Amino acid sequence: MRQMVIFGLGYTATRIAARLRAAGWHVSATGSAGDIDFADELAVRAALAGATHVLSSVPPANGIDPVLARYGDSLRHAWIGYLSSTGVYGDTGGAWVDESAAVVGQGGTGRRAARSDADAAWLAKGARVLRLPGIYGPGRSAFDKVREGTARRIDMPGQVFSRVHVDDIASGALAALHAPPGAYNLADDLPASGAAVTEEACRLLGVAPPPLQSISEAGLSPAAQGFYSENRRVANGKARRVLSWRPRYRDYASGLAAILAAEGTDGN
């Protein structure tokens, strides 16, 4: 039986695990929703010894990748995967980037040095590194912020972000099971401003959008201000060519519509 060990069974990795189990895989995982304690070295190493595949969705902490630091010596599997971030590209002034672009600390500029270092370390391990932009999906979308009253529209002309629906990440991860090692961007086809996404969510919910604000008026946290300090468009051409991957939700409008439709089906 094909056996996957997942480090960090969070929002995205849970969707990947569900797809694998549905396909007949045995999946073990660390994390609050997993069945293995990350700190239990005997259990983790035993799981790794029996695994055919390993995937990490754990980001670096305090400049260190905890999975590589603790269990890197046991990662000799034929297939290794890592969920990274398109933040490794830093700020490009709105230009398109693909996997050949410079990353932070290696010719690129930005605030994600630790993430970039971890990305490079996993590539050196021979991993399939899936670089992900803003992730959204059921329970984690503009709808939630609108309903909670925390949605904002920031007036920053020309500022765009790429994003990807969580189900498209899951399909990309499964496609990468048959791909050569390397980095792959999984992003939808339409980078857009955060304000545009909020406006669409409000339209679908039939409510008025929040007022347009400047970034200074919004009173954002330092982390949120850092998010708005970067502007890039992420190209997904390599994933299309090499993985034969196509995003089911090609833009934020189709993704949001699907989330709302599913809520109606569930009776919410």
C-alpha positions as a Markdown table, in Angstrom:
| # | Residue | x | y | z |
|---|---|---|---|---|
| 1 | Met | 0.0 | 0.0 | 0.0 |
| 2 | Arg | 1.2 | 3.5 | -0.8 |
| 3 | Gln | 1.8 | 5.3 | 2.5 |
| 4 | Met | 2.1 | 9.0 | 3.0 |
| 5 | Val | 3.4 | 10.8 | 6.1 |
| 6 | Ile | 2.3 | 14.4 | 6.3 |
| 7 | Phe | 4.0 | 16.9 | 8.6 |
| 8 | Gly | 1.4 | 19.5 | 9.7 |
| 9 | Leu | -2.1 | 18.4 | 9.0 |
| 10 | Gly | -3.6 | 21.8 | 8.7 |
| 11 | Tyr | -6.2 | 23.5 | 6.4 |
| 12 | Thr | -4.6 | 22.6 | 3.1 |
| 13 | Ala | -2.9 | 19.3 | 4.0 |
| 14 | Thr | -6.2 | 18.0 | 5.3 |
| 15 | Arg | -7.7 | 18.3 | 1.8 |
| 16 | Ile | -4.7 | 16.6 | 0.3 |
| 17 | Ala | -5.0 | 13.8 | 2.9 |
| 18 | Ala | -8.7 | 13.3 | 2.1 |
| 19 | Arg | -7.9 | 12.9 | -1.6 |
| 20 | Leu | -5.2 | 10.4 | -0.9 |
| 21 | Arg | -7.4 | 8.3 | 1.4 |
| 22 | Ala | -10.2 | 8.3 | -1.2 |
| 23 | Ala | -7.6 | 6.9 | -3.6 |
| 24 | Gly | -6.7 | 4.1 | -1.3 |
| 25 | Trp | -3.6 | 5.5 | 0.4 |
| 26 | His | -2.7 | 5.1 | 4.1 |
| 27 | Val | -2.0 | 8.5 | 5.5 |
| 28 | Ser | -0.4 | 9.3 | 8.9 |
| 29 | Ala | 0.2 | 12.9 | 10.0 |
| 30 | Thr | 1.5 | 15.2 | 12.7 |
| 31 | Gly | -0.4 | 18.2 | 13.8 |
| 32 | Ser | -3.5 | 18.9 | 15.9 |
| 33 | Ala | -5.6 | 16.9 | 13.4 |
| 34 | Gly | -3.1 | 14.1 | 12.9 |
| 35 | Asp | -2.4 | 10.8 | 14.6 |
| 36 | Ile | 1.3 | 11.3 | 15.5 |
| 37 | Asp | 2.9 | 13.7 | 17.9 |
| 38 | Phe | 5.7 | 15.6 | 16.2 |
| 39 | Ala | 7.8 | 15.5 | 19.4 |
| 40 | Asp | 7.5 | 11.7 | 19.6 |
| 41 | Glu | 10.6 | 10.8 | 17.7 |
| 42 | Leu | 10.1 | 7.0 | 17.9 |
| 43 | Ala | 6.6 | 7.3 | 16.5 |
| 44 | Val | 7.6 | 9.7 | 13.8 |
| 45 | Arg | 10.7 | 7.8 | 12.7 |
| 46 | Ala | 8.7 | 4.5 | 12.7 |
| 47 | Ala | 6.1 | 6.1 | 10.4 |
| 48 | Leu | 8.8 | 7.5 | 8.1 |
| 49 | Ala | 10.5 | 4.1 | 7.9 |
| 50 | Gly | 7.2 | 2.6 | 6.6 |
| 51 | Ala | 6.3 | 5.5 | 4.3 |
| 52 | Thr | 6.6 | 5.6 | 0.5 |
| 53 | His | 5.9 | 9.3 | 0.3 |
| 54 | Val | 6.5 | 12.3 | 2.6 |
| 55 | Leu | 4.9 | 15.8 | 2.5 |
| 56 | Ser | 5.6 | 18.7 | 4.7 |
| 57 | Ser | 3.3 | 21.7 | 5.1 |
| 58 | Val | 5.2 | 23.1 | 8.1 |
| 59 | Pro | 6.6 | 26.6 | 7.6 |
| 60 | Pro | 9.9 | 27.7 | 9.2 |
| 61 | Ala | 9.9 | 29.1 | 12.7 |
| 62 | Asn | 12.5 | 31.4 | 14.1 |
| 63 | Gly | 14.4 | 31.0 | 10.9 |
| 64 | Ile | 14.6 | 27.2 | 11.1 |
| 65 | Asp | 12.6 | 24.5 | 9.3 |
| 66 | Pro | 11.6 | 22.3 | 12.2 |
| 67 | Val | 11.0 | 19.2 | 10.0 |
| 68 | Leu | 14.4 | 19.3 | 8.3 |
| 69 | Ala | 16.1 | 20.2 | 11.6 |
| 70 | Arg | 14.7 | 17.2 | 13.5 |
| 71 | Tyr | 13.9 | 14.6 | 10.9 |
| 72 | Gly | 15.9 | 15.6 | 7.8 |
| 73 | Asp | 18.3 | 12.7 | 8.2 |
| 74 | Ser | 15.3 | 10.2 | 7.8 |
| 75 | Leu | 14.0 | 11.8 | 4.6 |
| 76 | Arg | 15.4 | 9.4 | 2.0 |
| 77 | His | 12.2 | 8.6 | 0.2 |
| 78 | Ala | 11.7 | 8.4 | -3.5 |
| 79 | Trp | 9.0 | 11.1 | -3.3 |
| 80 | Ile | 9.2 | 14.1 | -1.0 |
| 81 | Gly | 6.9 | 17.1 | -1.2 |
| 82 | Tyr | 6.8 | 20.6 | 0.5 |
| 83 | Leu | 4.2 | 23.2 | 0.6 |
| 84 | Ser | 6.0 | 26.5 | 0.1 |
| 85 | Ser | 4.9 | 30.1 | -0.6 |
| 86 | Thr | 5.1 | 32.4 | -3.6 |
| 87 | Gly | 6.3 | 34.9 | -1.0 |
| 88 | Val | 9.8 | 33.6 | -1.8 |
| 89 | Tyr | 9.7 | 35.8 | -4.9 |
| 90 | Gly | 9.4 | 38.9 | -2.9 |
| 91 | Asp | 8.2 | 42.1 | -4.5 |
| 92 | Thr | 8.2 | 42.3 | -8.3 |
| 93 | Gly | 6.4 | 45.6 | -8.7 |
| 94 | Gly | 3.4 | 43.7 | -10.2 |
| 95 | Ala | 5.4 | 41.8 | -12.8 |
| 96 | Trp | 4.7 | 38.2 | -13.6 |
| 97 | Val | 7.0 | 35.6 | -12.0 |
| 98 | Asp | 7.6 | 32.0 | -12.8 |
| 99 | Glu | 9.8 | 29.4 | -11.2 |
| 100 | Ser | 12.9 | 30.8 | -12.9 |
| 101 | Ala | 12.6 | 34.1 | -11.1 |
| 102 | Ala | 15.1 | 35.1 | -8.4 |
| 103 | Val | 13.9 | 34.4 | -4.8 |
| 104 | Val | 14.5 | 36.4 | -1.6 |
| 105 | Gly | 18.2 | 36.3 | -0.6 |
| 106 | Gln | 19.3 | 35.0 | -4.0 |
| 107 | Gly | 18.9 | 38.1 | -6.1 |
| 108 | Gly | 15.3 | 38.9 | -5.1 |
| 109 | Thr | 14.2 | 41.3 | -2.4 |
| 110 | Gly | 11.5 | 40.8 | 0.2 |
| 111 | Arg | 10.6 | 39.8 | 3.7 |
| 112 | Arg | 10.5 | 36.0 | 3.4 |
| 113 | Ala | 14.2 | 35.1 | 3.8 |
| 114 | Ala | 13.5 | 32.1 | 6.2 |
| 115 | Arg | 10.8 | 30.8 | 3.8 |
| 116 | Ser | 13.2 | 31.1 | 0.9 |
| 117 | Asp | 15.9 | 29.3 | 2.7 |
| 118 | Ala | 13.5 | 26.5 | 3.6 |
| 119 | Asp | 12.3 | 26.3 | 0.0 |
| 120 | Ala | 15.9 | 26.0 | -1.2 |
| 121 | Ala | 16.7 | 23.3 | 1.4 |
| 122 | Trp | 13.7 | 21.2 | 0.4 |
| 123 | Leu | 14.7 | 21.5 | -3.3 |
| 124 | Ala | 18.2 | 20.3 | -2.3 |
| 125 | Lys | 16.5 | 17.2 | -0.8 |
| 126 | Gly | 14.9 | 16.5 | -4.2 |
| 127 | Ala | 11.4 | 17.6 | -3.2 |
| 128 | Arg | 8.5 | 18.7 | -5.3 |
| 129 | Val | 8.1 | 22.2 | -3.9 |
| 130 | Leu | 4.6 | 23.6 | -4.4 |
| 131 | Arg | 4.8 | 27.4 | -4.2 |
| 132 | Leu | 1.4 | 28.7 | -3.1 |
| 133 | Pro | 0.0 | 32.2 | -3.2 |
| 134 | Gly | -3.0 | 33.4 | -1.0 |
| 135 | Ile | -5.0 | 30.3 | -0.1 |
| 136 | Tyr | -8.8 | 30.4 | 0.2 |
| 137 | Gly | -11.7 | 28.0 | 0.3 |
| 138 | Pro | -14.6 | 26.9 | 2.5 |
| 139 | Gly | -14.3 | 28.5 | 5.9 |
| 140 | Arg | -11.4 | 30.6 | 4.9 |
| 141 | Ser | -12.5 | 33.2 | 2.3 |
| 142 | Ala | -13.7 | 36.8 | 1.8 |
| 143 | Phe | -17.1 | 35.6 | 2.8 |
| 144 | Asp | -15.9 | 35.0 | 6.4 |
| 145 | Lys | -14.4 | 38.4 | 6.7 |
| 146 | Val | -17.5 | 40.1 | 5.3 |
| 147 | Arg | -19.7 | 38.2 | 7.7 |
| 148 | Glu | -17.5 | 38.9 | 10.7 |
| 149 | Gly | -17.3 | 42.6 | 9.8 |
| 150 | Thr | -13.6 | 42.6 | 9.4 |
| 151 | Ala | -13.4 | 42.9 | 5.6 |
| 152 | Arg | -11.5 | 45.9 | 4.2 |
| 153 | Arg | -11.1 | 47.5 | 0.9 |
| 154 | Ile | -7.6 | 49.1 | 0.6 |
| 155 | Asp | -7.2 | 51.7 | -2.1 |
| 156 | Met | -3.9 | 50.8 | -3.7 |
| 157 | Pro | -4.1 | 51.3 | -7.5 |
| 158 | Gly | -2.1 | 48.7 | -9.4 |
| 159 | Gln | -1.7 | 46.4 | -6.4 |
| 160 | Val | -2.6 | 42.8 | -7.1 |
| 161 | Phe | -2.2 | 39.4 | -5.5 |
| 162 | Ser | -2.4 | 35.9 | -6.8 |
| 163 | Arg | -4.5 | 33.3 | -5.0 |
| 164 | Val | -5.5 | 29.7 | -5.3 |
| 165 | His | -8.5 | 27.6 | -4.1 |
| 166 | Val | -7.6 | 24.9 | -1.6 |
| 167 | Asp | -9.2 | 22.2 | -3.8 |
| 168 | Asp | -6.9 | 23.2 | -6.6 |
| 169 | Ile | -3.9 | 22.8 | -4.3 |
| 170 | Ala | -5.1 | 19.3 | -3.5 |
| 171 | Ser | -5.4 | 18.4 | -7.2 |
| 172 | Gly | -2.0 | 19.9 | -7.9 |
| 173 | Ala | -0.4 | 17.9 | -5.1 |
| 174 | Leu | -1.8 | 14.7 | -6.4 |
| 175 | Ala | -0.6 | 15.6 | -9.9 |
| 176 | Ala | 2.9 | 16.2 | -8.5 |
| 177 | Leu | 3.1 | 12.6 | -7.3 |
| 178 | His | 4.1 | 11.7 | -10.8 |
| 179 | Ala | 6.3 | 14.7 | -11.5 |
| 180 | Pro | 10.1 | 15.2 | -11.3 |
| 181 | Pro | 11.6 | 17.1 | -8.4 |
| 182 | Gly | 11.5 | 20.9 | -8.6 |
| 183 | Ala | 9.4 | 24.0 | -7.9 |
| 184 | Tyr | 5.9 | 24.4 | -9.2 |
| 185 | Asn | 3.7 | 27.5 | -8.8 |
| 186 | Leu | 0.0 | 26.6 | -8.1 |
| 187 | Ala | -2.0 | 29.8 | -8.7 |
| 188 | Asp | -5.2 | 30.7 | -10.5 |
| 189 | Asp | -5.2 | 32.6 | -13.8 |
| 190 | Leu | -6.3 | 36.0 | -12.6 |
| 191 | Pro | -4.3 | 38.0 | -10.1 |
| 192 | Ala | -6.5 | 40.7 | -8.6 |
| 193 | Ser | -6.6 | 43.3 | -5.8 |
| 194 | Gly | -8.0 | 42.4 | -2.4 |
| 195 | Ala | -10.6 | 45.1 | -2.9 |
| 196 | Ala | -11.9 | 43.3 | -6.0 |
| 197 | Val | -12.3 | 40.0 | -4.1 |
| 198 | Thr | -14.1 | 41.7 | -1.2 |
| 199 | Glu | -16.4 | 43.5 | -3.6 |
| 200 | Glu | -17.3 | 40.2 | -5.3 |
| 201 | Ala | -18.0 | 38.5 | -2.0 |
| 202 | Cys | -20.3 | 41.4 | -1.0 |
| 203 | Arg | -22.1 | 41.2 | -4.3 |
| 204 | Leu | -22.7 | 37.5 | -4.0 |
| 205 | Leu | -24.0 | 38.0 | -0.4 |
| 206 | Gly | -26.1 | 41.0 | -1.4 |
| 207 | Val | -24.5 | 43.4 | 1.1 |
| 208 | Ala | -22.8 | 46.7 | 0.7 |
| 209 | Pro | -19.0 | 46.6 | 0.5 |
| 210 | Pro | -17.0 | 48.3 | 3.2 |
| 211 | Pro | -15.7 | 51.8 | 2.5 |
| 212 | Leu | -12.6 | 52.2 | 0.5 |
| 213 | Gln | -9.6 | 53.2 | 2.7 |
| 214 | Ser | -6.0 | 54.2 | 2.3 |
| 215 | Ile | -3.5 | 51.9 | 3.9 |
| 216 | Ser | -2.8 | 54.4 | 6.6 |
| 217 | Glu | -6.5 | 54.8 | 7.4 |
| 218 | Ala | -6.9 | 51.0 | 7.6 |
| 219 | Gly | -4.7 | 50.7 | 10.7 |
| 220 | Leu | -3.2 | 47.4 | 9.6 |
| 221 | Ser | -0.9 | 45.3 | 11.8 |
| 222 | Pro | 2.8 | 45.2 | 10.8 |
| 223 | Ala | 2.2 | 41.7 | 9.3 |
| 224 | Ala | -0.6 | 42.9 | 7.2 |
| 225 | Gln | 1.3 | 46.0 | 6.1 |
| 226 | Gly | 4.1 | 43.7 | 5.0 |
| 227 | Phe | 1.6 | 41.8 | 3.0 |
| 228 | Tyr | 0.6 | 44.9 | 1.1 |
| 229 | Ser | 4.2 | 45.9 | 0.6 |
| 230 | Glu | 4.6 | 43.2 | -2.1 |
| 231 | Asn | 3.0 | 43.2 | -5.5 |
| 232 | Arg | 3.4 | 40.3 | -8.0 |
| 233 | Arg | 1.6 | 38.2 | -10.5 |
| 234 | Val | 2.3 | 34.4 | -10.3 |
| 235 | Ala | 2.4 | 32.4 | -13.5 |
| 236 | Asn | 1.3 | 28.8 | -13.5 |
| 237 | Gly | 2.6 | 27.7 | -16.9 |
| 238 | Lys | 5.1 | 25.1 | -15.6 |
| 239 | Ala | 2.4 | 23.3 | -13.5 |
| 240 | Arg | 0.2 | 23.3 | -16.6 |
| 241 | Arg | 3.0 | 21.8 | -18.8 |
| 242 | Val | 4.7 | 19.4 | -16.4 |
| 243 | Leu | 1.9 | 18.4 | -14.1 |
| 244 | Ser | -0.9 | 18.6 | -16.6 |
| 245 | Trp | -2.6 | 20.6 | -13.9 |
| 246 | Arg | -5.5 | 23.0 | -14.5 |
| 247 | Pro | -7.1 | 25.1 | -11.8 |
| 248 | Arg | -10.8 | 24.2 | -11.5 |
| 249 | Tyr | -11.4 | 27.7 | -10.2 |
| 250 | Arg | -9.5 | 29.9 | -12.7 |
| 251 | Asp | -10.3 | 33.1 | -10.9 |
| 252 | Tyr | -11.6 | 34.4 | -7.6 |
| 253 | Ala | -15.2 | 34.9 | -8.9 |
| 254 | Ser | -15.7 | 31.2 | -9.8 |
| 255 | Gly | -14.0 | 30.1 | -6.6 |
| 256 | Leu | -16.2 | 32.3 | -4.4 |
| 257 | Ala | -19.4 | 31.3 | -6.3 |
| 258 | Ala | -18.5 | 27.6 | -5.7 |
| 259 | Ile | -18.0 | 28.2 | -2.0 |
| 260 | Leu | -21.4 | 29.9 | -1.7 |
| 261 | Ala | -23.1 | 27.2 | -3.7 |
| 262 | Ala | -21.7 | 24.5 | -1.5 |
| 263 | Glu | -22.9 | 26.3 | 1.6 |
| 264 | Gly | -26.4 | 26.2 | 0.2 |
| 265 | Thr | -26.1 | 22.5 | -0.6 |
| 266 | Asp | -25.0 | 21.9 | 3.0 |
| 267 | Gly | -28.0 | 23.8 | 4.3 |
| 268 | Asn | -25.9 | 26.7 | 5.8 |
